């Protein structure tokens, strides 16, 4: 397991990327053919959302 520190804006920007661009990116890249990659990226998105909620005091 790796641990990294991200600023609030970095977390927010990554969340925005996932919400706005990730699905389109997967659709347009015919080289993405691994379901494990999609699952990993979804877990990253979930962790980012949880970290933001915790930081915002919603958890």
PDB file of N, CA, C and O in Angstrom:
ATOM      1  N   UNK A   1       0.847  -1.173   0.000  1.00  0.00           N
ATOM      2  CA  UNK A   1       0.000   0.000   0.000  1.00  0.00           C
ATOM      3  C   UNK A   1       0.891   1.233   0.000  1.00  0.00           C
ATOM      4  O   UNK A   1       1.931   1.268   0.658  1.00  0.00           O
ATOM      5  N   UNK A   2       0.470   2.228  -0.739  1.00  0.00           N
ATOM      6  CA  UNK A   2       1.169   3.506  -0.805  1.00  0.00           C
ATOM      7  C   UNK A   2       0.319   4.567  -0.125  1.00  0.00           C
ATOM      8  O   UNK A   2      -0.910   4.493  -0.136  1.00  0.00           O
ATOM      9  N   UNK A   3       0.965   5.531   0.452  1.00  0.00           N
ATOM     10  CA  UNK A   3       0.264   6.667   1.040  1.00  0.00           C
ATOM     11  C   UNK A   3       0.822   7.933   0.416  1.00  0.00           C
ATOM     12  O   UNK A   3       2.037   8.106   0.327  1.00  0.00           O
ATOM     13  N   UNK A   4      -0.063   8.813  -0.015  1.00  0.00           N
ATOM     14  CA  UNK A   4       0.359  10.087  -0.579  1.00  0.00           C
ATOM     15  C   UNK A   4      -0.458  11.200   0.050  1.00  0.00           C
ATOM     16  O   UNK A   4      -1.583  10.987   0.503  1.00  0.00           O
ATOM     17  N   UNK A   5       0.119  12.372   0.070  1.00  0.00           N
ATOM     18  CA  UNK A   5      -0.595  13.544   0.558  1.00  0.00           C
ATOM     19  C   UNK A   5      -1.028  14.372  -0.641  1.00  0.00           C
ATOM     20  O   UNK A   5      -0.229  14.667  -1.529  1.00  0.00           O
ATOM     21  N   UNK A   6      -2.286  14.738  -0.655  1.00  0.00           N
ATOM     22  CA  UNK A   6      -2.820  15.588  -1.713  1.00  0.00           C
ATOM     23  C   UNK A   6      -3.435  16.827  -1.090  1.00  0.00           C
ATOM     24  O   UNK A   6      -4.004  16.774   0.001  1.00  0.00           O
ATOM     25  N   UNK A   7      -3.315  17.937  -1.794  1.00  0.00           N
ATOM     26  CA  UNK A   7      -3.980  19.146  -1.319  1.00  0.00           C
ATOM     27  C   UNK A   7      -5.472  19.048  -1.621  1.00  0.00           C
ATOM     28  O   UNK A   7      -5.912  18.196  -2.392  1.00  0.00           O
ATOM     29  N   UNK A   8      -6.229  19.929  -1.003  1.00  0.00           N
ATOM     30  CA  UNK A   8      -7.674  19.947  -1.239  1.00  0.00           C
ATOM     31  C   UNK A   8      -7.972  20.155  -2.725  1.00  0.00           C
ATOM     32  O   UNK A   8      -8.837  19.486  -3.290  1.00  0.00           O
ATOM     33  N   UNK A   9      -7.253  21.082  -3.350  1.00  0.00           N
ATOM     34  CA  UNK A   9      -7.521  21.346  -4.770  1.00  0.00           C
ATOM     35  C   UNK A   9      -7.139  20.153  -5.646  1.00  0.00           C
ATOM     36  O   UNK A   9      -7.792  19.901  -6.659  1.00  0.00           O
ATOM     37  N   UNK A  10      -6.096  19.419  -5.272  1.00  0.00           N
ATOM     38  CA  UNK A  10      -5.725  18.229  -6.041  1.00  0.00           C
ATOM     39  C   UNK A  10      -6.816  17.171  -5.966  1.00  0.00           C
ATOM     40  O   UNK A  10      -7.164  16.554  -6.973  1.00  0.00           O
ATOM     41  N   UNK A  11      -7.351  16.967  -4.770  1.00  0.00           N
ATOM     42  CA  UNK A  11      -8.448  16.001  -4.608  1.00  0.00           C
ATOM     43  C   UNK A  11      -9.657  16.447  -5.417  1.00  0.00           C
ATOM     44  O   UNK A  11     -10.259  15.643  -6.128  1.00  0.00           O
ATOM     45  N   UNK A  12     -10.009  17.704  -5.315  1.00  0.00           N
ATOM     46  CA  UNK A  12     -11.174  18.215  -6.045  1.00  0.00           C
ATOM     47  C   UNK A  12     -10.978  18.112  -7.553  1.00  0.00           C
ATOM     48  O   UNK A  12     -11.913  17.769  -8.277  1.00  0.00           O
ATOM     49  N   UNK A  13      -9.773  18.403  -8.033  1.00  0.00           N
ATOM     50  CA  UNK A  13      -9.504  18.298  -9.466  1.00  0.00           C
ATOM     51  C   UNK A  13      -9.565  16.863  -9.958  1.00  0.00           C
ATOM     52  O   UNK A  13     -10.070  16.601 -11.049  1.00  0.00           O
ATOM     53  N   UNK A  14      -9.056  15.933  -9.165  1.00  0.00           N
ATOM     54  CA  UNK A  14      -9.147  14.524  -9.549  1.00  0.00           C
ATOM     55  C   UNK A  14     -10.591  14.040  -9.567  1.00  0.00           C
ATOM     56  O   UNK A  14     -10.992  13.313 -10.476  1.00  0.00           O
ATOM     57  N   UNK A  15     -11.366  14.437  -8.575  1.00  0.00           N
ATOM     58  CA  UNK A  15     -12.781  14.072  -8.549  1.00  0.00           C
ATOM     59  C   UNK A  15     -13.478  14.625  -9.788  1.00  0.00           C
ATOM     60  O   UNK A  15     -14.267  13.930 -10.428  1.00  0.00           O
ATOM     61  N   UNK A  16     -13.183  15.876 -10.119  1.00  0.00           N
ATOM     62  CA  UNK A  16     -13.798  16.486 -11.302  1.00  0.00           C
ATOM     63  C   UNK A  16     -13.405  15.736 -12.570  1.00  0.00           C
ATOM     64  O   UNK A  16     -14.241  15.526 -13.448  1.00  0.00           O
ATOM     65  N   UNK A  17     -12.138  15.330 -12.675  1.00  0.00           N
ATOM     66  CA  UNK A  17     -11.724  14.553 -13.840  1.00  0.00           C
ATOM     67  C   UNK A  17     -12.558  13.284 -13.964  1.00  0.00           C
ATOM     68  O   UNK A  17     -13.071  12.968 -15.037  1.00  0.00           O
ATOM     69  N   UNK A  18     -12.687  12.563 -12.856  1.00  0.00           N
ATOM     70  CA  UNK A  18     -13.470  11.325 -12.890  1.00  0.00           C
ATOM     71  C   UNK A  18     -14.910  11.597 -13.309  1.00  0.00           C
ATOM     72  O   UNK A  18     -15.466  10.882 -14.142  1.00  0.00           O
ATOM     73  N   UNK A  19     -15.501  12.619 -12.738  1.00  0.00           N
ATOM     74  CA  UNK A  19     -16.919  12.889 -12.999  1.00  0.00           C
ATOM     75  C   UNK A  19     -17.173  13.428 -14.405  1.00  0.00           C
ATOM     76  O   UNK A  19     -18.230  13.168 -14.981  1.00  0.00           O
ATOM     77  N   UNK A  20     -16.234  14.163 -14.957  1.00  0.00           N
ATOM     78  CA  UNK A  20     -16.456  14.808 -16.253  1.00  0.00           C
ATOM     79  C   UNK A  20     -15.816  14.044 -17.408  1.00  0.00           C
ATOM     80  O   UNK A  20     -16.399  13.968 -18.490  1.00  0.00           O
ATOM     81  N   UNK A  21     -14.640  13.485 -17.202  1.00  0.00           N
ATOM     82  CA  UNK A  21     -13.868  12.960 -18.324  1.00  0.00           C
ATOM     83  C   UNK A  21     -13.603  11.460 -18.328  1.00  0.00           C
ATOM     84  O   UNK A  21     -13.300  10.897 -19.380  1.00  0.00           O
ATOM     85  N   UNK A  22     -13.707  10.810 -17.200  1.00  0.00           N
ATOM     86  CA  UNK A  22     -13.245   9.421 -17.139  1.00  0.00           C
ATOM     87  C   UNK A  22     -14.023   8.489 -18.075  1.00  0.00           C
ATOM     88  O   UNK A  22     -13.414   7.729 -18.828  1.00  0.00           O
ATOM     89  N   UNK A  23     -15.322   8.537 -18.037  1.00  0.00           N
ATOM     90  CA  UNK A  23     -16.117   7.619 -18.870  1.00  0.00           C
ATOM     91  C   UNK A  23     -15.840   7.870 -20.347  1.00  0.00           C
ATOM     92  O   UNK A  23     -15.689   6.924 -21.120  1.00  0.00           O
ATOM     93  N   UNK A  24     -15.774   9.142 -20.744  1.00  0.00           N
ATOM     94  CA  UNK A  24     -15.473   9.455 -22.139  1.00  0.00           C
ATOM     95  C   UNK A  24     -14.074   8.945 -22.506  1.00  0.00           C
ATOM     96  O   UNK A  24     -13.866   8.415 -23.597  1.00  0.00           O
ATOM     97  N   UNK A  25     -13.138   9.106 -21.601  1.00  0.00           N
ATOM     98  CA  UNK A  25     -11.771   8.646 -21.837  1.00  0.00           C
ATOM     99  C   UNK A  25     -11.740   7.136 -22.075  1.00  0.00           C
ATOM    100  O   UNK A  25     -11.046   6.662 -22.975  1.00  0.00           O
ATOM    101  N   UNK A  26     -12.474   6.396 -21.287  1.00  0.00           N
ATOM    102  CA  UNK A  26     -12.533   4.937 -21.450  1.00  0.00           C
ATOM    103  C   UNK A  26     -13.194   4.578 -22.777  1.00  0.00           C
ATOM    104  O   UNK A  26     -12.720   3.692 -23.488  1.00  0.00           O
ATOM    105  N   UNK A  27     -14.272   5.255 -23.109  1.00  0.00           N
ATOM    106  CA  UNK A  27     -14.975   4.964 -24.369  1.00  0.00           C
ATOM    107  C   UNK A  27     -14.098   5.221 -25.587  1.00  0.00           C
ATOM    108  O   UNK A  27     -14.137   4.470 -26.562  1.00  0.00           O
ATOM    109  N   UNK A  28     -13.308   6.286 -25.523  1.00  0.00           N
ATOM    110  CA  UNK A  28     -12.517   6.691 -26.684  1.00  0.00           C
ATOM    111  C   UNK A  28     -11.188   5.951 -26.804  1.00  0.00           C
ATOM    112  O   UNK A  28     -10.543   6.024 -27.849  1.00  0.00           O
ATOM    113  N   UNK A  29     -10.771   5.254 -25.777  1.00  0.00           N
ATOM    114  CA  UNK A  29      -9.480   4.549 -25.804  1.00  0.00           C
ATOM    115  C   UNK A  29      -9.722   3.063 -25.999  1.00  0.00           C
ATOM    116  O   UNK A  29     -10.023   2.343 -25.047  1.00  0.00           O
ATOM    117  N   UNK A  30      -9.588   2.607 -27.241  1.00  0.00           N
ATOM    118  CA  UNK A  30      -9.842   1.188 -27.510  1.00  0.00           C
ATOM    119  C   UNK A  30      -8.740   0.288 -26.953  1.00  0.00           C
ATOM    120  O   UNK A  30      -8.828  -0.935 -27.062  1.00  0.00           O
ATOM    121  N   UNK A  31      -7.714   0.876 -26.363  1.00  0.00           N
ATOM    122  CA  UNK A  31      -6.660   0.091 -25.733  1.00  0.00           C
ATOM    123  C   UNK A  31      -7.003  -0.340 -24.317  1.00  0.00           C
ATOM    124  O   UNK A  31      -6.328  -1.191 -23.738  1.00  0.00           O
ATOM    125  N   UNK A  32      -8.058   0.254 -23.760  1.00  0.00           N
ATOM    126  CA  UNK A  32      -8.484  -0.140 -22.415  1.00  0.00           C
ATOM    127  C   UNK A  32      -9.383  -1.361 -22.559  1.00  0.00           C
ATOM    128  O   UNK A  32     -10.533  -1.258 -22.985  1.00  0.00           O
ATOM    129  N   UNK A  33      -8.846  -2.500 -22.200  1.00  0.00           N
ATOM    130  CA  UNK A  33      -9.586  -3.746 -22.351  1.00  0.00           C
ATOM    131  C   UNK A  33      -9.481  -4.606 -21.097  1.00  0.00           C
ATOM    132  O   UNK A  33      -9.634  -5.827 -21.150  1.00  0.00           O
ATOM    133  N   UNK A  34      -9.220  -3.957 -19.979  1.00  0.00           N
ATOM    134  CA  UNK A  34      -8.992  -4.684 -18.745  1.00  0.00           C
ATOM    135  C   UNK A  34      -9.978  -4.196 -17.683  1.00  0.00           C
ATOM    136  O   UNK A  34      -9.911  -3.049 -17.242  1.00  0.00           O
ATOM    137  N   UNK A  35     -10.866  -5.052 -17.289  1.00  0.00           N
ATOM    138  CA  UNK A  35     -11.878  -4.693 -16.299  1.00  0.00           C
ATOM    139  C   UNK A  35     -11.246  -4.333 -14.957  1.00  0.00           C
ATOM    140  O   UNK A  35     -11.774  -3.486 -14.237  1.00  0.00           O
ATOM    141  N   UNK A  36     -10.136  -4.956 -14.616  1.00  0.00           N
ATOM    142  CA  UNK A  36      -9.462  -4.656 -13.351  1.00  0.00           C
ATOM    143  C   UNK A  36      -9.022  -3.193 -13.300  1.00  0.00           C
ATOM    144  O   UNK A  36      -9.045  -2.574 -12.236  1.00  0.00           O
ATOM    145  N   UNK A  37      -8.621  -2.638 -14.448  1.00  0.00           N
ATOM    146  CA  UNK A  37      -8.248  -1.221 -14.522  1.00  0.00           C
ATOM    147  C   UNK A  37      -9.449  -0.346 -14.163  1.00  0.00           C
ATOM    148  O   UNK A  37      -9.327   0.590 -13.374  1.00  0.00           O
ATOM    149  N   UNK A  38     -10.595  -0.652 -14.739  1.00  0.00           N
ATOM    150  CA  UNK A  38     -11.808   0.134 -14.473  1.00  0.00           C
ATOM    151  C   UNK A  38     -12.167   0.044 -12.985  1.00  0.00           C
ATOM    152  O   UNK A  38     -12.491   1.055 -12.363  1.00  0.00           O
ATOM    153  N   UNK A  39     -12.110  -1.137 -12.430  1.00  0.00           N
ATOM    154  CA  UNK A  39     -12.429  -1.338 -11.015  1.00  0.00           C
ATOM    155  C   UNK A  39     -11.466  -0.550 -10.132  1.00  0.00           C
ATOM    156  O   UNK A  39     -11.890   0.122  -9.191  1.00  0.00           O
ATOM    157  N   UNK A  40     -10.172  -0.631 -10.435  1.00  0.00           N
ATOM    158  CA  UNK A  40      -9.184   0.127  -9.662  1.00  0.00           C
ATOM    159  C   UNK A  40      -9.474   1.625  -9.715  1.00  0.00           C
ATOM    160  O   UNK A  40      -9.424   2.306  -8.691  1.00  0.00           O
ATOM    161  N   UNK A  41      -9.774   2.132 -10.898  1.00  0.00           N
ATOM    162  CA  UNK A  41     -10.052   3.557 -11.039  1.00  0.00           C
ATOM    163  C   UNK A  41     -11.322   3.952 -10.268  1.00  0.00           C
ATOM    164  O   UNK A  41     -11.386   5.039  -9.694  1.00  0.00           O
ATOM    165  N   UNK A  42     -12.309   3.087 -10.255  1.00  0.00           N
ATOM    166  CA  UNK A  42     -13.526   3.351  -9.479  1.00  0.00           C
ATOM    167  C   UNK A  42     -13.225   3.382  -7.985  1.00  0.00           C
ATOM    168  O   UNK A  42     -13.790   4.197  -7.255  1.00  0.00           O
ATOM    169  N   UNK A  43     -12.348   2.511  -7.530  1.00  0.00           N
ATOM    170  CA  UNK A  43     -11.951   2.520  -6.119  1.00  0.00           C
ATOM    171  C   UNK A  43     -11.196   3.801  -5.769  1.00  0.00           C
ATOM    172  O   UNK A  43     -11.383   4.361  -4.689  1.00  0.00           O
ATOM    173  N   UNK A  44     -10.351   4.257  -6.676  1.00  0.00           N
ATOM    174  CA  UNK A  44      -9.641   5.518  -6.450  1.00  0.00           C
ATOM    175  C   UNK A  44     -10.648   6.654  -6.324  1.00  0.00           C
ATOM    176  O   UNK A  44     -10.547   7.478  -5.415  1.00  0.00           O
ATOM    177  N   UNK A  45     -11.613   6.699  -7.229  1.00  0.00           N
ATOM    178  CA  UNK A  45     -12.656   7.736  -7.182  1.00  0.00           C
ATOM    179  C   UNK A  45     -13.390   7.697  -5.838  1.00  0.00           C
ATOM    180  O   UNK A  45     -13.618   8.740  -5.225  1.00  0.00           O
ATOM    181  N   UNK A  46     -13.751   6.519  -5.388  1.00  0.00           N
ATOM    182  CA  UNK A  46     -14.451   6.374  -4.113  1.00  0.00           C
ATOM    183  C   UNK A  46     -13.593   6.868  -2.957  1.00  0.00           C
ATOM    184  O   UNK A  46     -14.091   7.553  -2.064  1.00  0.00           O
ATOM    185  N   UNK A  47     -12.318   6.528  -2.966  1.00  0.00           N
ATOM    186  CA  UNK A  47     -11.420   6.984  -1.907  1.00  0.00           C
ATOM    187  C   UNK A  47     -11.278   8.503  -1.916  1.00  0.00           C
ATOM    188  O   UNK A  47     -11.242   9.133  -0.859  1.00  0.00           O
ATOM    189  N   UNK A  48     -11.201   9.080  -3.093  1.00  0.00           N
ATOM    190  CA  UNK A  48     -11.123  10.544  -3.191  1.00  0.00           C
ATOM    191  C   UNK A  48     -12.382  11.204  -2.639  1.00  0.00           C
ATOM    192  O   UNK A  48     -12.305  12.177  -1.888  1.00  0.00           O
ATOM    193  N   UNK A  49     -13.539  10.669  -3.017  1.00  0.00           N
ATOM    194  CA  UNK A  49     -14.812  11.224  -2.526  1.00  0.00           C
ATOM    195  C   UNK A  49     -14.897  11.115  -1.011  1.00  0.00           C
ATOM    196  O   UNK A  49     -15.319  12.057  -0.341  1.00  0.00           O
ATOM    197  N   UNK A  50     -14.496   9.966  -0.467  1.00  0.00           N
ATOM    198  CA  UNK A  50     -14.523   9.777   0.985  1.00  0.00           C
ATOM    199  C   UNK A  50     -13.568  10.731   1.684  1.00  0.00           C
ATOM    200  O   UNK A  50     -13.906  11.291   2.727  1.00  0.00           O
ATOM    201  N   UNK A  51     -12.380  10.923   1.122  1.00  0.00           N
ATOM    202  CA  UNK A  51     -11.414  11.843   1.716  1.00  0.00           C
ATOM    203  C   UNK A  51     -11.954  13.272   1.703  1.00  0.00           C
ATOM    204  O   UNK A  51     -11.788  14.010   2.675  1.00  0.00           O
ATOM    205  N   UNK A  52     -12.596  13.659   0.608  1.00  0.00           N
ATOM    206  CA  UNK A  52     -13.166  15.011   0.518  1.00  0.00           C
ATOM    207  C   UNK A  52     -14.280  15.190   1.540  1.00  0.00           C
ATOM    208  O   UNK A  52     -14.345  16.217   2.217  1.00  0.00           O
ATOM    209  N   UNK A  53     -15.151  14.204   1.656  1.00  0.00           N
ATOM    210  CA  UNK A  53     -16.247  14.295   2.621  1.00  0.00           C
ATOM    211  C   UNK A  53     -15.707  14.373   4.049  1.00  0.00           C
ATOM    212  O   UNK A  53     -16.207  15.145   4.867  1.00  0.00           O
ATOM    213  N   UNK A  54     -14.697  13.579   4.337  1.00  0.00           N
ATOM    214  CA  UNK A  54     -14.093  13.592   5.674  1.00  0.00           C
ATOM    215  C   UNK A  54     -13.460  14.955   5.945  1.00  0.00           C
ATOM    216  O   UNK A  54     -13.602  15.511   7.034  1.00  0.00           O
ATOM    217  N   UNK A  55     -12.765  15.484   4.948  1.00  0.00           N
ATOM    218  CA  UNK A  55     -12.120  16.790   5.088  1.00  0.00           C
ATOM    219  C   UNK A  55     -13.145  17.912   5.252  1.00  0.00           C
ATOM    220  O   UNK A  55     -12.917  18.880   5.977  1.00  0.00           O
ATOM    221  N   UNK A  56     -14.277  17.761   4.562  1.00  0.00           N
ATOM    222  CA  UNK A  56     -15.339  18.760   4.642  1.00  0.00           C
ATOM    223  C   UNK A  56     -16.183  18.612   5.902  1.00  0.00           C
ATOM    224  O   UNK A  56     -17.088  19.413   6.136  1.00  0.00           O
ATOM    225  N   UNK A  57     -15.895  17.591   6.722  1.00  0.00           N
ATOM    226  CA  UNK A  57     -16.629  17.365   7.951  1.00  0.00           C
ATOM    227  C   UNK A  57     -17.960  16.681   7.776  1.00  0.00           C
ATOM    228  O   UNK A  57     -18.821  16.759   8.653  1.00  0.00           O
ATOM    229  N   UNK A  58     -18.146  15.998   6.635  1.00  0.00           N
ATOM    230  CA  UNK A  58     -19.417  15.320   6.379  1.00  0.00           C
ATOM    231  C   UNK A  58     -19.390  13.868   6.798  1.00  0.00           C
ATOM    232  O   UNK A  58     -20.358  13.143   6.569  1.00  0.00           O
ATOM    233  N   UNK A  59     -18.324  13.434   7.396  1.00  0.00           N
ATOM    234  CA  UNK A  59     -18.217  12.030   7.765  1.00  0.00           C
ATOM    235  C   UNK A  59     -17.927  11.866   9.227  1.00  0.00           C
ATOM    236  O   UNK A  59     -17.805  10.740   9.709  1.00  0.00           O
TER     237      UNK A  59
END
